[in-house]
Every structure is written in C-alpha cells, then in structure tokens.
Amino acid sequence: MRICLDLRRPADCGVGRVAVNVAQILGHLSSIRDFELVFLVTGETLQSFENIFPGVPRIISNSRFFSMEDMFELPYFLKDKIDVFWSNQFYISPFFQCPVITMIHDIWPVKFPQWLPNHDEVEKRHGSDVMEAAEKIVTHFENEMYKSLDIPAQDLYGKRCGLFDKYMFASMYLAAQEATVIVTCSNYSRHQITGLLPQYQKKLKLLSPFVRGQALAHVKPSLARDRILMVAKFDPRKNHRFFLSSLQDLFSMRQHESTVEVFIIGDVGYRTFGKDLMRLGKSLERHPHQISFTGSISERQLWEYYSSADLLVFPSSDEGFGLPLLEALEAGVPTLVSNRGALPEVGGAFAQYSSLASPATFASEMDKILRNKDEAFKRARHGQDYAARKYSFQAAVAQVEEVLSTIS
C-alpha cells in the first residue's frame, strides 16, 4: 500500500507544521508496518524537506492550490501512483480515485465567512483560473450534494454571498463526504465538526500535534527588555488589531520603564488588511518600546524567538487547536491566550487565559505577567512537563495507527 502525504504547504504556517508532524509519524510507522510512504511536494517544499525526510520518494506537483489543475487534473495524475491520499487540509479535489484521509482542523470558514478573503483579493492573488475552478466546484456541489443537506445546512449555504465563500463551504462538505477518514486535532474541533456535519461523525478520528523536541535553551538577551511574541499568520480571527490596541495601552502604562520588544511573527499575506495592520503597528511604537513584523521565518528562527521570549500572546477569536500555544509550552515560555476555541483544552492549567474583555484589560494582563516573571516561568516549566506527557510522540503514533486501521 502506497500512502501519499500532501507536503505542498511550507512549514512556516500551521497546516505545514502539522503536515511535518504527520510525516514524522508515518515515516516511523512505514519502517515497521506494511506500507510505503510517498510525499507530494512542490519544487519549493522539495528543497525545504529534503534533509528532514531523506529517502522517502517524492512526487512533484507545482499546480497552484485551488487551480483547475489542482482540482481536476491532480487526482488523475496520481491515480496509478498511490493507493491512499492523506491531505492536511479540507480544500482539496473531491475527485480522487483512491481512499482519502482529510484533516479538518476547524470549521471557521463555514461558521465565520466574514473572515475569508473576498472575491477580488482571491482573484488578484491567484488569478482567474482559480476562480474558474471555484465556480466549477461550487456547481458540482450544488448539483450533486446540496439537495441531500438538511435544512439548517441549506440555510447556512444560502447565506453565502461571494463565490469564494461558497467554494469554501462546498469544499468542506465535499471533503467530508468523499473522505474515508476525517481527522481533526482537538476534542473541541471534533465537537464543532460533529455539530456541523453529524452524518459523518463515525468517520472522525482525533490526531493532535505532538511535542517534537525542537525547543532551545532559554536565553535572556537583556534584563532591561521584556520580549513579547505573537505567532500567527494575518487573518482576522487571529485578532492582530485587538493586540495592537492593547500594546498602545501597555506602552502608556510602561512609560520609560523596561523596554518592551514585540515581535509579530507570521505571513502578512496578500490581503489588504494585513498591510494596513503593519502600518498601524509601526504608528503605535512609542520610544523606547518597539514593534517588529518578521513575516515568514524558518522553523529554526521561530524556536530562537521562543528561546528568548518572556511571553507569548495568542488572543485568537477561534482555534481548532492553537499550535503556537503548544510550541510555547514546549519552549517553557509564559503564555497569555484567549479562553476561546480549543486553547483551554490545549493549555490546561499552564496557560494564562483572557476573556478579551478590552484591549486595556489585555494590556494589564500582559503587564502583570511581565512584572511577575519568576512565578510565570515556574508555571511555564510545569507546562513543559504537562505538554511532553499529554502531547507525546507515542500518543500521536497511536492515534495515527487508529486512523490507518480504517483503511488497511
């Protein structure tokens, strides 16, 4: 049996880092189980992952995500080369000729379509070919699946305004229908998917990311500086604007006390609001405090930032898991995160939670942690032990074995 894992997303995004997790587990199992592992890569990720997984066969596909080639030609290109396709995201072609394992991390694209890019942003970024493919997928969904939906789902679809909104809705429902197994990453996410897609509950399996041993020894670059990290790509649910507003309050509170260095790590992306937020952030700087936007960085650089941080903030409005929280736990970094989505499930008693009542309140919560670092780092060290136990490699291997048992 040839299992093809989709590694076309780079490791500088959450989906890409989860894919690396899965690759490590499948690589381990392929040496002791009766299957061959194959990677689907692009020219870019071929180089990125060459040294991480030597010896695993690669199939190269440079088709753009959502494109006509990706949606309608890739399944037939892979038809005789693989026996199972494992996707780490739901927006894939519904036309694969083999069993498919689909990962649905969260349902926000259906639940909160206002967070999606609009038609013009998608077309400008991806081109008219992508919009043509989206229109064909939506038509396929409306012809082949829409009538079988229950009334609440039909009503939900009826509220979609734009083509891309409809496409994301159609993709999730088609992915769930066509999948042999639906994999999700938290109990919160499983509950959300079950509520949205109750007819596919029996397909659902849990697979959480694991602690990968990437953390570096903590090094404090300067006692006179407090270093705050936010790790998140720029999309609305991550709440960058709320965080920037809270920094304005924090800087006012701090005046000329110890300098606050803020590093906002993640792909700014092609959407207008990301660039607007960068401009806003730079306008909020108040000497001696600084705000830096790093853009996409390598995984090594990411762990270097964790190793020098005093606090990770993650004020997200909704998360199916929240990988930066797990990474901060692994690195022994104090955390302040929202009490929404799966974050309380992931962080347990070892993260500090915020209701996001107001930017001023969030600023006070950050300030309190930074003024009580000994206590915060003590809690973070306990968090390291907790994360290593709860999110171990062995636990993830057992979860993948359960997934594979359904297709063997």
Secondary structure, DSSP 8 states (H G I E B T S, - for coil): -EEEEE--S-TTSHHHHHHHHHHHHHHHHHTTSS-EEEEEE-HHHHHHTTTTSTT--EEE----TTSHIIIIIHHHHHTTT-SEEEESSS-S-S--SS-EEEE----HHHH-GGGS--HHHHHHHH-HHHHHHHHHHHHHHHHHTGGGS-HHHHHHHHT--SHHHHHHHHHHHHHHHH-SEEEESSHHHHHHHHHH-GGGGGGEEE------S-------S-TTEEEEEEE--S-GGG-HHHHHHHHHHHHHHHTTSSEEEEEEES---S-HHHHHHHHHHHHH--TT-EEEEEES--HHHHHHHHHT-SEEEE--S--SS-HHHHHHHHHT--EEEESSTTHHHHHGGGSEEE----HHHHHHHHHHHHHTHHHHHHHHHHHHHHHHHHT-HHHHHHHHHHHHHTT-
